[in-house]
Amino acid sequence: MAAAAPPPPPSPAPTAPTGLPESDSTPVGNPLFSRIRLATPHDVPHIHKLIHQMAVFEKLTHLFAATESGLYSTLFNSPPFHSFTVFLLEVSRHPFPLHQPQPPTTTTTTDAAAFSPIERVVNLDHPLIDPEEDKFKSVEEVAVAGFVLFFPNYSTFLAKPGFYIEDIFVRECYRRKGFGKMLLSAVAAQAVKMGYGRVEWVVLDWNVNAIKFYEEMGASLLPEWRICRLTGQALDAYREFAT
């Protein structure tokens, strides 16, 4: 009797579709160096400007009422990843120094210390012109290009916490270069690291480019669900309920 054929080799484990191949770790052509780091109160002016640009893009400026003071007083009162957390995307034409000074922070936590900035190199065919580079400069020769704001939620079906992404935004001149995927991948990777069960967010139904992008990232769209929201006068009507 002939010997049985050896079993086929195991299939390689699937990898997350980050859109940033390993080859992009070597600068060639017109490299753009990028970094994702935890935001701090020092970054609030940039975060505020980014939120306003996002409101303009989404045609929702009539709902935009955020102020810098409001962001200062609400965003950084708890340790990162346990409440509201912001990842900031920074870019530079030059490599980030190994010990480049970071913006000051008033919060020192184990979680913040455990998160190391994520750096990638994107090789462009042509030099990128940022008309708002000075407006979004964070430190010398480094500009803020985008952000993602997220916070924990909970799935009773999974009996696990997760992350809910409130906003993800990349400035116009930096779009379609993989930075949105980089931001989303950073949140998903943090969820996996913390043993969380899922990451969720919403998308405007007219934004077909974003819908396609999220599906390519592996996300499932749930058309049977609808957003329910109490805000403004409808929310204020409940003021006396618990008194």
Residue pairs with C-beta under 8 A, 6 or more apart in sequence:
16 185
16 188
16 189
16 218
17 181
17 216
17 217
17 218
18 178
18 181
18 182
18 185
19 178
19 181
19 182
20 120
20 122
20 178
20 181
20 182
20 185
24 120
24 121
24 122
24 123
25 120
25 121
26 121
27 33
27 95
27 121
27 123
28 123
29 123
29 124
29 125
30 123
30 124
30 125
30 126
30 127
30 128
31 93
31 121
31 122
31 123
31 124
32 91
32 92
32 93
32 121
32 122
32 123
32 124
32 128
32 177
33 91
33 92
33 93
33 94
33 95
33 96
33 119
33 120
33 121
34 89
34 90
34 91
34 92
34 119
34 120
34 121
34 122
34 145
34 179
34 182
35 89
35 90
35 91
35 92
35 96
35 117
35 118
35 119
35 120
36 87
36 88
36 89
36 90
36 117
36 118
36 119
36 182
36 183
36 186
37 87
37 88
37 90
37 102
37 117
37 118
38 80
38 85
38 86
38 87
38 88
38 112
38 115
39 47
39 75
39 86
39 87
39 88
39 147
40 76
40 102
40 103
40 104
40 105
40 106
40 107
41 72
41 75
41 76
41 105
41 106
42 103
42 104
42 105
43 86
43 88
43 103
43 138
43 144
44 68
44 71
44 72
44 75
45 68
46 88
46 136
46 138
46 144
47 71
47 75
47 86
47 88
47 147
47 149
48 66
48 67
48 68
48 71
49 135
49 136
50 144
50 146
50 147
50 169
50 171
51 64
51 66
51 167
51 169
52 61
52 64
52 66
53 169
53 171
53 172
54 167
54 169
55 61
55 63
55 64
57 169
57 172
58 204
58 207
74 84
75 84
75 86
76 84
76 106
76 107
77 83
78 84
79 107
79 109
79 110
79 111
79 112
80 107
80 109
80 111
80 112
80 115
81 111
81 115
81 152
81 190
81 194
82 111
82 152
83 151
83 152
84 149
84 150
84 151
85 149
85 150
85 151
86 147
86 148
86 149
87 147
87 148
87 150
87 183
87 186
87 187
88 138
88 144
88 146
88 147
89 144
89 145
89 146
89 147
89 148
89 170
89 174
89 179
89 182
89 183
90 138
90 142
90 143
90 144
90 145
91 142
91 143
91 145
91 174
92 141
92 142
92 143
93 141
94 141
96 117
96 119
96 142
100 139
100 142
101 139
103 138
103 139
105 112
115 190
118 182
118 186
120 178
120 182
122 177
122 178
122 179
124 177
128 173
128 174
129 173
130 136
130 143
130 171
130 173
130 174
131 173
132 143
132 171
132 173
133 143
136 143
136 144
136 145
136 171
137 143
137 144
138 144
145 170
145 171
145 174
145 179
146 168
146 169
146 170
146 171
146 174
146 179
146 180
146 183
147 167
147 168
147 169
147 183
148 165
148 167
148 168
148 169
148 183
148 184
148 186
148 187
149 165
149 166
149 167
149 168
150 163
150 164
150 165
150 166
150 187
150 199
151 163
151 164
151 166
152 161
152 162
152 163
152 164
152 196
153 161
153 162
153 163
153 164
153 200
154 160
154 161
154 162
155 161
155 162
155 197
155 198
158 197
158 198
160 195
160 196
160 197
160 198
161 194
161 196
161 197
162 191
162 196
162 197
162 198
162 199
162 200
163 187
163 190
163 191
163 196
163 198
163 199
163 200
164 199
164 200
164 201
165 184
165 187
165 199
165 200
165 201
166 201
168 180
168 183
168 184
168 201
170 179
170 180
170 183
180 213
181 213
181 217
184 217
185 217
187 199
188 199
191 197
191 198
191 199
201 214
202 227
203 210
203 211
203 214
203 221
204 210
205 211
211 221
214 221
215 221
230 238
